[in-house]
Amino acid sequence: MAGSTDDPLTIYRAKRDFARTPEPSGSGEKRRGGPPVFVVQEHRARRLHYDLRLELDGVLKSWAVTRAPDLPPAGKRLAIRTEDHPLSYARFEGEIPEGYGAGEVRIWDHGTWTPTSDAAKGLSDGHLGFRLDGQRLTGRFALVRIETDKRGKESWLLVRPRKDTNRAAGPPAFVPPQLASLAETPPEGADWVHEIKFDGYRIQAQLGGEAPRLFTRSGRDWTDRYPSIVNALAEVRAESALIDGELVALDPGGQTRFDYLQSQDDAAELVYYAFDLLFLDGEDLRTRSLRDRKAALLRILPRNARRLRLSEDHAGPGGAVLAAACRMGLEGIVSKRASAPYRSGRGEDWRKSKCVGRDEFVIVGYRRSTVPGKAFASLLLAARKGGALAYCGRVGTGFDEREAERLAERMARLVRTQPALPVPADARREAVWLSPRLVAEIGYTEYTADGRLRHPRFLGLREDKPAEEVDMPPARPGLPEGPSAPGAQTVAGVRPTHPDRLLYPGQGLTKRQLAEYYLARADDILPHLAGRPLSLVRCPRGEGEPCFFQKHHTASTPDSLDSLAITEGSGTKASYLVIRTLEGLVATAQMGALELHVWGARRDRIEAPERIVFDLDPAPDLPFTEVKFAAVELRAVLETLDLVSFPLLTGGKGIHVVVPIARRSGWPEVKAFARGLARRLAAVAPERYLATASKAERAGRIFIDWMRNERGATAICPFSPRARPGAPVATPVSWSELPELDSASAFTILTLRQRLSRLRRDPWADYFSTRQYLTTSRIAAVTKARP
């Protein structure tokens, strides 16, 4: 097909009018150095398809693939050969106008490729084998020509080869795992190595059949649950193997989220951390030392794999490694004897030391809810002590409505008339008792010697762990036995100084209560806050007293707040504040931070914003009804561009209209779009809007503040308090409820919990799963001159 003329781009250029299309013409371009590139572009034409392009002989050889090419082993996709494209097309994203190939094009994956034999000959012969090393696609693939019609149209198959399984006998499907004993302090000595204790599912990966298989710690087959991990394991450099490891889910901020494993949240990044190798190519390695097994594991794991990683050893004294893990907000560490063999069952060669704050508990009942439509009020928890179940308290937070309904359905099948353990009288009120089979992961701030949890939060069900293995955790060391004196307790590991100092005098809210608010709302705040540079409004003596703005990390900043070096506009580097953990969030209360303001980008791609914020800032004389009308009108304009938006009450006088976007555009593009749209609205309705920050000209109008979208600018974080009378909170709301709200400060620290308990659905439930792009056509639509 393509390549039959002297100029391989003749057909490409003949099909396009470059005065109308933003696609590159390829004139005068030269190849850059480095290995050949590949790109997969999602093409939303009349029919959605994916264009696979491989760099070869100075052009991109191209195929239109019917579906996303993330193939399992032995999978295949129909691929129609298309004309050669210029090399610059590998960077192209945009809207192709009506005509040839009309529709939106975006990059789905990109990287480098390596042919397994002579590429030109393989292309000519109709069998091209190659390896892809991209962000999504890694491993071996092949393109196989199956037909050429009378017009010269070539039909190919994109296939992922089945692994050769004949060279070595496969390992057993499952081996009972080695388990760690709980230790209050990590062991010390040269024979001990320390690994991170991950917050996920223990999974054995078996390789050697047609495709890898996944098994839980109890031997249940979970292969079908996590196809992306199965695909990643297909790249292990072994004919057969049995790998032990942990499956975790990372949120957009890079934090492990156990609840994401259960919800299969689209925003989650699944990663399998391998930490042991039991069988390799027919050989049983369990009698070898851990040191030898791990060296063999390192040799067979693919390099730089996105979803398959080695759980690395951390050198140094165990206590220091544990302290570092806790400062990073991790669950703890597992210390292993490097010279020991692999022994199934629990023993002393593996010892786990936990950072305080999360453990497994058995659900032995629940308390009925008095709220209509609510599945239950709280769960009743227990753990084994001396072989018998002992009551540990109840948990009533951490559930969303859908999760609570699913849990209620499962509990309905376990109801019994009497409790399975002795329980105190206060636990019996409105209680429904259950057979002790379900295991829950619970986060908490303290666990006392009398066996009760303080500030517990439900994190998810442990479907991989039998109830018989749930033992009572030890009391937290270093804390008083029983109730602490007022003001002397910690909150999420942070001990506030002057905990009874009033920060909101009008409401009687103290520093400790602010810390407890941050703890209670951590699951809501951290997804918007974690991993983003932030600025704090600090009011050490409380609202109404002098406050100051802090964005830089200093020597006096608590250790639980991270720093990030960012090059500022002057060209100098500065250390910015970043929060990654619950402890870091709560520590801002110790600093007297009454407001949290965040960048629109995360630390891993600081030059790629992930949201656009329009701050509707009204003149003092305007009623809130005008601000609501402006928000609805702005939403309608965004909808004409096929952009979804979400309203946020700022806790002040205005509304933020927030547009989540994929991290494909830079700050200049985001700024240009926001400024262009603001100016367009101000030009259409100058009597109501302006796009300049002139207070003198603002009387009777609303300033559409687009400057929140400049590099270095910040906007108030959802669920952040405000340093204003009444302790208002920046609150996400839905478009349907916005008309009924009376002010932008409708909800406060004291009233937010009641609001959230009444909600049937999170108004921003779709925020993180919304996938939309700031294309060149959308920018042009608001920036080009009006006729």
N, C-alpha and C positions, 0 to 999 in steps of 0.2 A: 504494500500500500504506500504509505509515506516513504519518501526516500527514493521514489522511482524517477525523479527529475534531478537535474544537476544541482538545483537549490532545494534542499530538503524542506524548506518552509514555503515553497510556492503554493501548495494547496492550502496551507494555513492562512496565508495572506489573501488568497483569492476568495476565501469564505468570509472575510471581515472587512468592514468599513472603519478604518481607524480614526476617522473624524467623528464617529458616533460611539464606538466602544472604548472603554478604558483599558482593554487588554493591550499588552505590549506587542509592538510590531517585530521586535527582535533585530532591528536594523543595527548593524555595526557593533553588536555585542561580542565580547570575548569571554572565553571560559576563565573562571577564577581557578586558583590552585586548590589542591586538596583532593580527597577521594570523590568519586562521582556521587551526586545527590539523587535522592528520590523525593517525591511529594505525592500525597494523596489529598485531593481537593473534593470537598463535598459540594456537589453541584445541584442546586435546587432549580432545575429546569422543569419542563413539562412533567417529566418523571424524575424523582430524586434518584441520583446515582453518584458514584464515587469515581473520580478520574485518577488512575494510577499512572505516574509519569517517572520514567527512569532515564537518567542522563547517559547518553551514549552517542559517540561520534558528533559531538558539538550541538546536539539538540536533545529534547525530551521525547523519548519514545512513549507513546500514550495508549492507554486502554480505558474504556468506560466500563466500570465494574457495576453490576446490578445492585449489589448490597455492600454494606460496610465490610472491608476486607479483613476484619479481625477473626480469622479462621481458626477453628480447633484443628488438632492433628487429623489428617485425612479429609479435611473439609475442602470444599471447592465453591467457586463463584464463576458465573459466566462473565467473560470480559471481551468486549468488542474493540478491536484495534481501531484507533482513530489516527488522524494526521499527526505528524511530528509537530511539536510546539517549541518555541524558543526557550532558551535556558532561563531567561528572566521570568518566564511564566511560573517558575517554582516559587516565586515570592508574591504572586498575584492573588489579591482578594478584591472582590467588588461585585457590582451589579452589571451584568451583561444586558444590553437593551434588546428590544424585540428584534427578531431575526434569527440568526444562527446561534443556537445554544442559549437563548434568553433565560435569565434567572440569576440568583445570587450564588457566588462562588466564595467559599472560605476554605482555609487550610485545615484539614482534618488531622494530618500527620506529616512529618518531614524528618529527614535524616540522611544517612548515607547508605549505599548498597554495594554489594560485592558479588560479582558473578562467580559461580562455582566452576565454570569452564569458559572457553572462548565465547564472549557474549555475542559478537557479530554472527558467528557460525550458529549459535543456539537460536538466535532470532530468525536466521534464514531457514534453518532446519525445522523450526516449529517447536523447539523444546528448550526454553531458557530457564536454567536453574540459577538461583541467587539467594543471598542473605540480605535481610533488611535490618538496619540498626536505627530505629526511630524512637519517638516519644511513646507511641502506642504499639507499633509493630516491631517485634524483634524476632529473629530466627530465620529458618530456611523456608523458601517458597519456590514455586515454579510456575511458569506460564507455558501452557501446552496448546498449540493450534489444533483445532478439531475440524474446521471447515473453512473453505474459501468459496464464496458464491460467484456467479457469473460476472458480477460487477466488480469483483476484486475485494469485496468486504470480507474481512477475516474474523472468524469467531474463535476465541481462545477460552481456555479454562485457567483461572488462577487457583492453584492448589497448594495445600500445605502437606508435605510428604508425611506418610506414616512412618514412625520410627521402626528400625530393624530390631526385632525382638528375638532373633534366633541365636545370637551369639552366646548368651548366658541365661541360665535359669533365673526366673523372676524371684523376688523376695516374697516372704509371706505377706498376705494382705494387711495384717495388723499384728503388732506386738504390744502387750500391755506396757504402758509407758512407765518410765522411771519418774518418781515424784519427789518433791523436796519437802523436808521437814521444816517447820516454822522455827526461826531463831530470833531471839530478842536483839542480838548483836551479830554481825557477820563474823565468820571465822577468819583468823589471820594465819599467815605462813606462806612459804614459797610454793607449796603444792596446791594452793587455792587460786582459782581464777574467778572473776566476777563478771556476770552478764546483767544487762538490764532486764527487769521483770516486766514483761509486756502486759498490757490490759486488753486481752483478746481471747481467742479460742485456741486451745491446744490442739494441734492438727498433725497427724502423720500423713505424709505424702508417699504413695507407692507408685513407682515407675517400673514398667516392664511389660505391661499389656498393650492393648491398642491405644490407650490414652491414660495419663496419670489419674490416680484416684485419691480422694481425700477421706480420712477417717478421724473421728473425734477421739478424745481420750478414753471413751468407753467402747470404741469400735464401731460406732454408727457411721454409715457411708453418707458423706455430705458432698460428694463430687458434684452433683447437679446444682448445688447452691452457689458455687463460686467458679463459674466458667473462666473468668479472667485469670484466676490463679492456676487453674488447670492448663490454660494456654501458656502461661509463663513457665510452668514446670516442664513443659515439652522441650524447653531449650537447655535443660540440664545435660551436661556432657557425660552421659552414662547410658548403657544399654538397659540396666535395671538398677534400682536403688530403693531404699526405704529411709526417708528423711523424717526427722522429728523437728517440730518447730511451733511457732505461734502465728496465727492469723490475726491481724489488727486492721482497723479502719482509721484513716487519718481524715480530719476535717479540713476545710479550706485553709485554716491557719497552721496546719501541720501537726495538730494535737491528736493523740489517739482518743477515739470515741467508741467506747464499748457499745453504746446504744445504736450507733450507726451500723454495726454488724447485724443487728436484728431488723432494723428498718430498711436495710438495703438502700440507704439514702444516696441519691444520684450525686450529691456533692462529695461523697466519701471516696477516698483513694484506698483501695484494698492492697495490703502488702503482706507477704508471707516471709517471716523472719525464721530462717533455718538455723538450728543450733546443734544438731547432732546427726550423725550418719550411722545407721544400724546395719545396713546391708549395701554392698556395692558389687555389681556385675557378678552375682552368684556367690560372693564371699560374705560370711557372717563376721561383722566387725565388732560385735558386742564385747568380745573378750579383750579387745585392744584398749589402750588407754584413751581417755577423752582427748588428750593432746594429739594422738595419732588420728583419731576419728575426725577431729575437727580440721586437721590439715588435709585429709582426704576430701572432706566436704568443700573446703575452699577451692580445691582443684576442679571440682565438677560444676560449681555454680557459674552461670554466665556472668560476665563482667557488666557492670553498669545497668543491670536489669531494673526496670521500674518497679515491678511487683514482687520480685524475688531477691531477698537480701540476706547476707550473713549476719547473725547475731554475734557481734564482736566481743572479745574479751577486753576487760578494762583493768589495767595494771594499777598497783598501789594498794595500800592498806584497805581492808574491807570497810572499815568505818568511814574512811574518807570517800570511798566510792559511793557508799550509801548516802552520805551527807550531800554529795554532789547530785545524786539522782533525785533526792527529795527537793533540793533547791530548784531543780528543773521541772518540778511538778510531776515526776514519774511515780509509778506504783511502788517501786522498790528495786531490789537486786536479788539475783540467785547466785550463790557462791557454789562452785563445783570443784571437787578434788580432781586435779588434772591427770593424776596417775591411775585413776580408778576405771574399771570397766563399766559397761552399761548394765544396770540391774533393774529389772522391772519391779514396780512397787515403791513404797516410801522407805527411805533410808537416810543415813547420815552423810552420804557422799555428796548430796545436793541439799543445800540449806537456803531457805528464802528469808530475807529480811525486808519487811515492808515499811514504806513510809506510811505514817498514820493516815487513816481516813477512808479506807475501802476494804471490804471483806465480803465473803459470801454468807448468806443466812437462809435458813429454811422458812418458807411461808407456811405457817400453821393455822392461819385463819385470816379473816378480814372483818372490819367494822362496817356495818351498813351506813350508807349515806342518807342524810335527811334532805339533800338537794335533789329535786326531781330530775331524772335523766342521768344522774351521775352514778357510775357503776358501783363504786364503793368509796368510803371515806379514807380508809387507811388499811395497810397490811399488818398483820401480827407476825412477828419474827422470832426465830429461835436458832440455837446452835447446840452442838453436842458437847457436853462436859462430863468427862468420866463415862462415856458411852451412852448417856441419857440426854434427851433434849432439855434445854433450859431456856426460859423465856428471856428475850433481849429487848423488847419494846416494840414500837410500831412506827411505820413510815407512811406519810401521807402526801409527800411531794415528789416531783420528778416524773410524773406520768403526763403524757398528752392524752387527749380524749380517745383517739383511735387505739393507742397502746392499752389504755385502761379497759376498753371494751374487749379487746382480744384476751387480756388477762382474765377478765371476768368470765368469759366463755370457758377458759381452761379450768378455772377454779370451780365452776358449777359442777364439773364431773368428779370433784374430789370432796364434796361436802360430807361431813359426818356429824353425828349428834353430840359427841363429847370431845373435848380437847385431847390431843395426843400427849399432853404433858401437863404438869402442874402450872397454873397461871394465877397471878394475883387477882384480887377482886376487881380492881379498876380496869383490867383488861377484858373482863367478861361482858361489860356493857355493850349491847348491840353487836355482839360478836357472832360470826358464823365460822364454825370450825372446819378444818380441812385435813385430809390425810397428808402427812408431811412428805410430799414428793417434789414440789417445785422449789428451785433454788434461785434466789435473787442476789444480784450484786448491789451492794448498798454503800453509798458514800456517806461519811459522817465526820464531824469535827472532833469528837471525843468518845472514848469507850471507857467506862469507869469500872472499878473493881467490883461493884455490885451488879455488873452485867447489863447495864443499860446504855443505849446509844443516845448521843446528843446531836441534834440537828441532822437527822438522817435524810438522805435523798435516794430515791429509787433510780438505779442506773440501767437495769435491764435484767432479763432472765438468763441464768447460766444453764443453757440447754445441754452443755457438754459435761456437766458435773453432777454426779449422783448425790442425793440428799444425805446418804450415809457417810459421805466424806467431809461434811461441813462441821468443822470443829470450832469451839469457842476460841476467839482470838484473845491474846493476853491484854490486860489493862494497859492503857497508855503509860509508858514510863515517864517519870518526871512531873506528873500532875498529882494534885492532892486527891486522896481517896474520898469519894463522895462529893457532895456539892462544894464548889469553890466559893470563896468570899466574893461579894458583889464587886465587879470591876477588876477581879484578878484573873479571870479566865481568858483563854485564847480563843480566837475565831479563825478557823482554818489554818492553825499553826502560827497566826500572828497575834502577838500580845500587845494590845493598844496601850500606849501611855496616856494618862489622864482619860480613861475610858468614859468617865461620867461628865466630861466637858460638853456643854450644850453647843451643838453646831447649828441647829435650827431652834432658836429660843421660843419662837411662837408655837411650835409644835412639841416642845420638850424632847426633841430628838438628840441623843448623845452621839459621841464618836463611836462607842461600841455598837449602838443601834444602826449607824451608817454602815459599819463593817458587816453587821448581820444582814442588812439589806443587800449589800454586794454579794454576800454568800448565798442568800436565798434566790437572787436573780442571776447567779453566775451562768447558768445554762442558757439564759436569754442574752446576756451581755457578751460573753466571750466569743461567740461566733462572729459578732460584728467588730470585736476589739482585738482579739488575739492575733499577734503577728503583724499588726499595723503600727507605724509610728504614731504617737499620740501626744497631745498636750493636755496638761492638767490645769484647772482653775483651783488653786489652793487657797483656802480660807482658814488658816490655823485657829483663829479665834471664833470662827463661825460666820454664818450668813449675817449680813449687815455690818460686819467689821471689814477692815482692809483685806483685799484678796490680791493674788498675783498669778501670772501665767507662767507655767514651766513646761518647756518642751525638750530640754537637754538633760541628759543623764550626768549627774555630778557625783563627787566623792561621797556625799551624804545620802545618796539615793539608796533605798533598801536593796539588798542583794536579790530579792525575789523579782525585781523589775530588771528586765534585760536592757541592753543598749544596742544601738544599730548605727554604724558609721555611714553618714550620708553626705555627699558633696553638695554644698549649698550654692546659691547663685553666684556668690563671690569667688567660687572655686576652692574654698577651704572646706575641709571635712569637719563635721560636728557629730557628736554622739547623741542620738535621739533616744527618747524613752520608748520601750516596747514592753507589752505584757503578753505572756504566754500561758500563765497558769492561774488557778484559783487563788493561790497564795499571793501572787502579784497583784491581782485585782483587789483583794481585801487589804493589802498593804497600802493602797492609795487612801483608804479611810484613815489609817494611822497618820498619813501625810496631810490630812485635812482637805483632801481633794473632793470638792462638791460638784465638779463637772469633768467629764471625760470627752475630749474632742479627738477625732481620728482622721488620718489621711484616707484618701480614696483608693489606696493601693497597699499590698502586703509586702513584707520584707523580702520575700523570695523573688519578686518581680516588681521592684519599686517604681520602675518607669512605665508600668502597664496598669493604668487605673481599672478598677472593676465596678465602678458606679459613677453616675452623674447625679449631682445634687442641685436642685433649684430651690433656693431659700426665698420664700415669699415673705418679705419684710414690710409690714404696712406702716403708713404714717400713723402717729399717735391718735389722730382724730377719726380713723377708720374703724367701723365695727367689724367684729370677727366674721360676720356673714359675708363681707366683701372678700375676706381672705379665703374663705371656703369656696366662694364662687370662682376666684382666681385659680385655685388648685384644680377644681373640676375642669375649668377651661383649658388649663395647661395639660391636664391628662388627655383631653380630647385631641389637642394638637399632636401630642406624642402618639396617640393611637393612629392618626393619619399616616404616621411614619412606621406603623407596626411595632411600636415600642411600648412595653408594659411598664407601668410605674406604680409606686407604693407611697401612700401618704404617711407622714410622721408629724405628730404634734410636737413642737419643739420644747414645750414647757415654758416658753416665753410668750410672744405675741403672734408668732407666725407659724407657717407650715412648711416643711420640707417635702418636696416631691422628688422621690429617689428612683433612679432608673438603673437597675443592675445591668452590667454589660460584660461580655467575655473579654478576657485580658489580651486583646489583640491590637488595641489602639494605644498611642502614646499620649502624654499630657497635652501636647499642642493640638492634636485632633479633638480630644475631649473638650478642651477649653474653647476651641473654635466652634464646635457644635453648640455648647451651652451659651456662649456669647451670641452666636447667630440667632438662636431660637429666642433668647431674651429680647434682643433688638427687634426681631420680627414682630413679636407680640407688642412691644412698646410702639412700633410704627403703626400697627393696625389699630391699637386702642390707646393713643397717647393720653387720653383723659383719665385712664385707669392705671396704666403701667409706665414705668421708666426702667431703663437698663443701666443707669449711672448712679453711683453711690452719693448723690447730692441730697443732703437733708433739707437744704433750702428749697429744692424743687419738689420735694416729696409730698407736700401737703395734699391730702385727698387722694393720694395714689399709693401704689404698691411697688416697691423696688424688687424686681426679679434679680436677686443676687446670684449671678453666674460665676462669681469669682471663687466660690468654694471648690472649683474644678481646676484651679491652678496648682502646679507642683509646689508642695509645701503648705498649701492651704488645708484647713481642717473643717469638719462639721461635727455637730454634737452626735455622740454615739447613742443609738437606740437604748432605752432604759436607763440612761444616765440621769442622775438628779441634776437640778439647776440651782445655782447659788442665788436664789430668789425667795422672797417671803412665801411661806406655805409649803416649802419643800416639793415643788412640782417636779415631774419626771418627763423626759422626752419619750413619748409613747407611740409605738406603731399602731395604726388603726386601719380599718378597711374603708374602701370608698363608700360602701353602703351605709356605714354608721356615721360617716363624717357629717352629713347634714344635720344630725341630731345633737352634735356636740356644741357646747356653749363657748368654749375658749380653748386656746392652745395649751393652757395649763390645767386641763380638766382633771388630770390624775396626778396623785402625789405619792410620796413614799408610803404614806399611811393608807391610801385607798387603792393602790395598784393591785395588791393581792386580791382584794374583793373583785375587782374588774376581771382579772385573769381567771378567777374561779367560775365566773359567770359565762365566759366565752365558750361557745360550742366548737369553735375552730380558731386556730391561730390566724389573725388577719394577714400576717406575712408568711403563711405556711409555704407559699410557692417562691419566696424571694430567692433563696439560694439555688433552687432548681431551675430558675428562669434562664434560658439560654438565648441571648440576643446579641447582635453585633452592631457596632458603630461603623457602618459601611461608608465608603466615599460618596455614594448616592444620597445617603441620609444627611451627611454633612453638607453636601452641595445644595440639598433642598432648603436648608435654612440659611445658607450663607450667600448664595448667588443673588445678584441684584434683581429686584422685582421689576417687572415690565412697567 
